[in-house]
């Protein structure tokens, strides 16, 4: 029987992860299966236990279970601890290990696929929820000139920034959306959920520096954030590359081999 893996979420039918991991497995000649499994909102832990008993060796976790997966894991990697959330579980020796590959996936997409060097850049991260928290430490470790966290609720952004003080040589800054007027950034990342609801963010004009990059974590649709960035003359990218790169990070963790992501990303875009 092939080694069994899955992704758990609610909803989950839209997930591209089974296709991505099937392409990775074919490319690297790995005997494994990967499926998308729906867990009820109050039944995640039970679903994981049933999966492990049925021979599951690892699982990805998506909305809304990443924080619950963090609490379920018996051991955590440093990046999972920093994120306060887990998107990758590994099952061995009657234990559950938790990791978070989101930040690594974002950084690799920016650098390897989009050719964007983060060192010395002015970065703005929009949002203060789980998606933002999961990428802060990897971004700080790239030695940007500055990393600013902005959120509708300014206090939430400040609390999040304080949690990462002292974790890297660059100190994160924080502000509300209203304090962004007159500021300019080389990279603006939308880690809010507004792209899923087609809601526009209250962003001031000229936020994007010339030859800058606007990065939308949502993928597969043109969001209001992306439209505003294009209108300001910014280069725009969505989160599909991040999805593929974080999956490759997970695949290497599970299988001990890193797949080539370029062909898979091209296949998904086509």
C-alpha positions as CSV (number, residue, x, y, z in Angstrom):
1,X,0.0,0.0,0.0
2,X,1.3,3.5,-0.7
3,X,2.2,5.8,2.2
4,X,-0.9,7.8,3.0
5,X,-1.1,11.6,3.5
6,X,-3.9,14.2,3.5
7,X,-4.9,17.8,3.9
8,X,-7.6,18.6,6.5
9,X,-9.8,21.7,6.3
10,X,-13.3,23.1,6.3
11,X,-14.1,23.8,3.5
12,X,-11.6,21.6,1.6
13,X,-13.0,20.7,-1.8
14,X,-11.2,23.7,-3.5
15,X,-7.8,22.6,-2.3
16,X,-5.0,22.2,-4.9
17,X,-2.8,20.3,-2.5
18,X,-3.7,16.8,-3.7
19,X,-2.8,17.7,-7.3
20,X,0.4,19.4,-6.2
21,X,1.6,16.4,-4.1
22,X,0.6,14.0,-6.8
23,X,2.8,15.9,-9.2
24,X,5.6,15.9,-6.7
25,X,5.3,12.2,-6.1
26,X,5.3,11.4,-9.8
27,X,8.4,13.6,-10.3
28,X,10.4,12.0,-7.5
29,X,9.0,8.5,-7.9
30,X,7.5,8.3,-4.4
31,X,4.9,5.6,-3.6
32,X,2.4,7.7,-1.8
33,X,-1.2,8.9,-1.9
34,X,-2.6,12.3,-0.8
35,X,-6.2,13.2,-0.4
36,X,-8.4,16.2,0.8
37,X,-10.4,15.4,3.9
38,X,-13.2,17.5,5.4
39,X,-13.3,17.7,9.1
40,X,-16.2,19.1,11.0
41,X,-15.5,22.4,12.8
42,X,-15.6,20.6,16.2
43,X,-14.2,17.3,15.1
44,X,-10.6,18.0,13.9
45,X,-8.8,16.1,16.7
46,X,-11.1,13.1,16.2
47,X,-10.5,13.2,12.4
48,X,-6.7,13.3,12.9
49,X,-6.9,10.3,15.3
50,X,-8.9,8.3,12.9
51,X,-6.5,9.1,10.1
52,X,-3.5,8.0,12.2
53,X,-5.2,4.8,13.2
54,X,-5.9,4.1,9.5
55,X,-2.2,4.4,8.7
56,X,-1.8,8.1,7.9
57,X,1.8,9.2,8.1
58,X,1.4,13.0,7.7
59,X,-1.2,15.7,7.2
60,X,-1.4,19.3,6.1
61,X,-3.8,21.6,7.9
62,X,-5.6,24.5,6.5
63,X,-8.4,26.9,7.6
64,X,-9.8,26.8,10.3
65,X,-7.6,24.2,12.1
66,X,-4.0,25.6,12.2
67,X,-4.2,26.8,15.8
68,X,-5.9,23.6,16.9
69,X,-3.2,21.6,15.2
70,X,-0.6,23.7,17.1
71,X,-2.2,22.6,20.4
72,X,-2.5,19.0,19.2
73,X,1.1,18.6,18.4
74,X,3.4,17.0,21.0
75,X,6.6,18.5,19.6
76,X,6.9,21.8,17.6
77,X,9.7,23.3,15.4
78,X,11.0,26.8,16.3
79,X,9.1,28.3,13.3
80,X,5.9,26.6,14.4
81,X,6.3,28.0,17.9
82,X,6.9,31.5,16.4
83,X,3.9,31.2,14.2
84,X,1.6,29.9,16.9
85,X,0.0,27.7,14.3
86,X,0.8,24.5,12.5
87,X,0.1,23.6,8.9
88,X,2.1,20.3,8.7
89,X,1.8,17.3,11.0
90,X,4.0,14.2,11.0
91,X,3.0,11.0,12.8
92,X,5.6,8.5,14.1
93,X,6.3,6.6,17.2
94,X,2.9,7.4,18.7
95,X,3.7,11.1,18.6
96,X,2.6,14.1,16.6
97,X,5.2,16.6,15.4
98,X,4.0,20.0,14.2
99,X,5.7,22.4,11.8
100,X,4.8,25.5,9.8
101,X,6.0,25.8,6.3
102,X,4.0,28.9,5.2
103,X,6.7,31.5,5.9
104,X,9.4,29.4,4.2
105,X,7.1,29.0,1.2
106,X,6.4,32.7,0.9
107,X,10.1,33.7,1.1
108,X,11.1,31.1,-1.5
109,X,8.4,32.2,-3.9
110,X,9.5,35.8,-3.5
111,X,13.2,35.0,-4.0
112,X,13.3,32.0,-6.4
113,X,10.2,32.5,-8.5
114,X,9.7,36.3,-8.5
115,X,13.3,37.3,-8.3
116,X,12.6,39.7,-5.4
117,X,15.5,40.1,-3.0
118,X,14.2,40.9,0.5
119,X,17.4,42.2,2.0
120,X,17.4,45.9,2.6
121,X,13.8,46.3,1.4
122,X,10.9,48.2,3.1
123,X,8.2,45.6,3.7
124,X,4.6,46.2,4.7
125,X,2.6,43.3,6.0
126,X,-1.2,43.9,6.1
127,X,-3.2,42.0,8.7
128,X,-2.5,40.7,12.2
129,X,-4.1,37.3,12.1
130,X,-2.7,33.8,11.7
131,X,-1.7,34.2,8.1
132,X,0.4,37.2,9.0
133,X,1.9,35.7,12.1
134,X,3.1,32.6,10.2
135,X,5.4,34.6,7.9
136,X,6.8,37.4,10.2
137,X,9.9,35.5,11.5
138,X,11.0,34.2,8.0
139,X,10.6,37.8,6.7
140,X,12.7,39.3,9.5
141,X,15.4,36.7,9.0
142,X,15.9,38.0,5.5
143,X,17.3,41.2,6.9
144,X,14.9,43.8,5.4
145,X,15.4,47.5,6.0
146,X,12.1,47.5,7.9
147,X,9.1,45.4,8.5
148,X,5.9,47.2,9.3
149,X,2.7,45.4,10.5
150,X,-0.5,47.3,9.7
151,X,-4.0,46.3,10.8
152,X,-7.5,47.9,11.1
153,X,-7.1,47.5,14.8
154,X,-3.8,49.2,15.6
155,X,-3.6,47.6,19.1
156,X,-3.6,44.1,17.6
157,X,-0.8,45.0,15.3
158,X,1.3,46.4,18.2
159,X,0.6,43.2,20.3
160,X,1.8,41.0,17.4
161,X,4.9,43.1,16.8
162,X,5.9,42.8,20.4
163,X,5.8,39.0,20.2
164,X,8.6,39.1,17.7
165,X,10.8,41.7,19.4
166,X,14.3,40.3,20.0
167,X,13.8,37.3,17.6
168,X,15.9,38.9,14.8
169,X,18.2,41.9,14.4
170,X,15.3,43.8,12.7
171,X,12.6,45.1,15.0
172,X,9.1,44.9,13.6
173,X,7.1,48.1,13.6
174,X,3.3,48.4,13.9
175,X,0.6,50.9,12.9
176,X,-3.1,51.2,11.9
177,X,-4.1,51.6,8.3
178,X,-4.7,55.3,8.8
179,X,-1.0,55.9,9.6
180,X,0.2,54.6,6.2
181,X,-0.5,57.9,4.4
182,X,2.7,59.3,3.0
183,X,4.7,56.1,3.5
184,X,6.1,54.0,0.7
185,X,7.1,50.3,0.6
186,X,9.1,48.1,-1.8
187,X,7.0,45.1,-0.9
188,X,3.4,45.1,0.3
189,X,1.9,41.7,1.4
190,X,-1.8,41.3,1.9
191,X,-2.3,38.7,4.7
192,X,-5.9,39.7,5.4
193,X,-8.9,37.7,4.4
194,X,-10.3,40.6,2.3
195,X,-9.3,38.9,-1.0
196,X,-11.8,36.1,-0.2
197,X,-14.7,38.5,0.2
198,X,-13.6,41.0,-2.5
199,X,-13.4,43.7,0.1
200,X,-11.2,46.7,-0.6
201,X,-8.7,47.8,2.1
202,X,-8.5,51.4,3.2
203,X,-5.1,51.9,1.7
204,X,-3.7,55.4,0.8
205,X,-2.5,56.1,-2.8
206,X,1.2,55.9,-3.7
207,X,1.8,53.2,-1.1
208,X,3.8,51.1,-3.6
209,X,7.3,52.2,-4.5
210,X,8.3,52.3,-8.1
211,X,9.4,48.8,-9.3
212,X,7.9,47.5,-6.1
213,X,5.9,44.3,-5.6
214,X,2.3,43.8,-4.3
215,X,1.8,40.2,-3.0
216,X,-1.7,38.8,-2.5
217,X,-1.8,35.6,-0.4
218,X,-5.1,34.6,-1.9
219,X,-4.7,32.9,-5.3
220,X,-6.8,32.2,-8.3
221,X,-8.7,35.5,-8.4
222,X,-8.1,39.2,-9.0
223,X,-8.7,40.9,-5.7
224,X,-9.4,44.6,-4.9
225,X,-5.9,44.8,-3.4
226,X,-4.4,43.6,-6.7
227,X,-6.4,46.0,-8.7
228,X,-5.3,49.0,-6.5
229,X,-1.7,47.9,-6.8
230,X,-1.9,47.7,-10.6
231,X,-3.5,51.1,-10.7
232,X,-0.6,52.5,-8.8
233,X,1.8,50.9,-11.3
234,X,3.1,48.1,-9.0
235,X,4.1,44.7,-10.0
236,X,1.5,42.1,-8.7
237,X,1.7,38.5,-7.7
238,X,-0.8,36.1,-6.0
239,X,-0.2,33.3,-3.5
240,X,-0.1,30.3,-5.9
241,X,3.7,30.2,-5.8
242,X,3.6,30.3,-2.0
243,X,1.2,27.4,-2.0
244,X,3.5,25.3,-4.2
245,X,6.7,26.2,-2.3
246,X,5.3,25.5,1.2
247,X,4.0,22.2,-0.2
248,X,7.6,21.4,-1.4
249,X,8.9,22.3,2.0
250,X,6.4,19.9,3.5
251,X,7.1,17.2,0.9
252,X,10.9,17.3,1.8
253,X,10.0,17.1,5.5
254,X,8.0,13.9,4.9
255,X,9.9,12.2,2.1
256,X,13.5,13.5,2.5
257,X,13.7,14.8,-1.1
258,X,12.9,18.3,-2.4
259,X,10.9,18.3,-5.7
260,X,11.4,20.8,-8.4
261,X,8.6,23.4,-8.1
262,X,8.9,25.2,-11.4
263,X,7.1,22.5,-13.5
264,X,4.4,22.1,-10.9
265,X,3.7,25.8,-10.7
266,X,3.6,26.0,-14.5
267,X,1.1,23.1,-14.6
268,X,-1.2,24.8,-12.1
269,X,-1.1,28.1,-14.0
270,X,-2.0,26.4,-17.2
